[in-house]
Amino acid sequence: ITTGFLGGLTTFSTFSGETITLLLRQQYGWTAAIIGLHLVGTLGMTLVGFALMQALLRHFA
């Protein structure tokens, strides 16, 4: 759990740093695209994880 938590912090820090850098460069289109891709990608992979887990539970139950 600790490794996952700390790994998440560094990933979020990188995302935040990249976003701020793009904003400071006034690249608003790229900023919106990066934020959107991260949000959609995160939610999409979460749904994939839930579906995979349900399939595994049905298979082994």
N, C-alpha and C positions, 0 to 999 in steps of 0.2 A: 504494500500500500504506500509506503514512504517513497519508494522509487517512482511509482506512478505519479504521486503527488508532485514530487520535485521535478520530474520530467515534464509534467504539465505546466509548471511554473516557467521553466526555461522556454518551452514552446510558445507560451502566451507572451512572454517577454520579447521573443523574436518577432512575433506577429505585431505586437504593439510598436516595437521599434521601427519595423518596416512601414507600418501605417503612418506613423508620425513623420518619418523621413519623406514619404510621398506627399503628405500634406504640406510640409515645409517647402517642398519643391513646387508646390501649387499644381500637382498632378492629380486633380480631383477625380477624373475619370478612372485612372488606375487605382486610386484609393478606394472608390466605390466598388470596382471590380474585385479587388483583393478581399475586401470585407465580405462582399456577396459570395465569392467562391469559398472562403473559409467557413462561412455560416452554412451554406448549402452542403458543402462537403462534410462538415461535422455532423449535421443532422442526417445526411444520407448514410454515412458510415455507421451511425448509431442504429438506424433502422436495419441495416444489413446485419449488424451484430445481434439485434433482438431476433430477427428472422432466423438466423443461423442457430441461435441458442434454442429457439422453439423447435426447429427441425431436429436438432440433436436430442432434445428431451423426448420428443415423440418417437424417435427411432430407438432409443435405449430404454424407454419406459415400458 
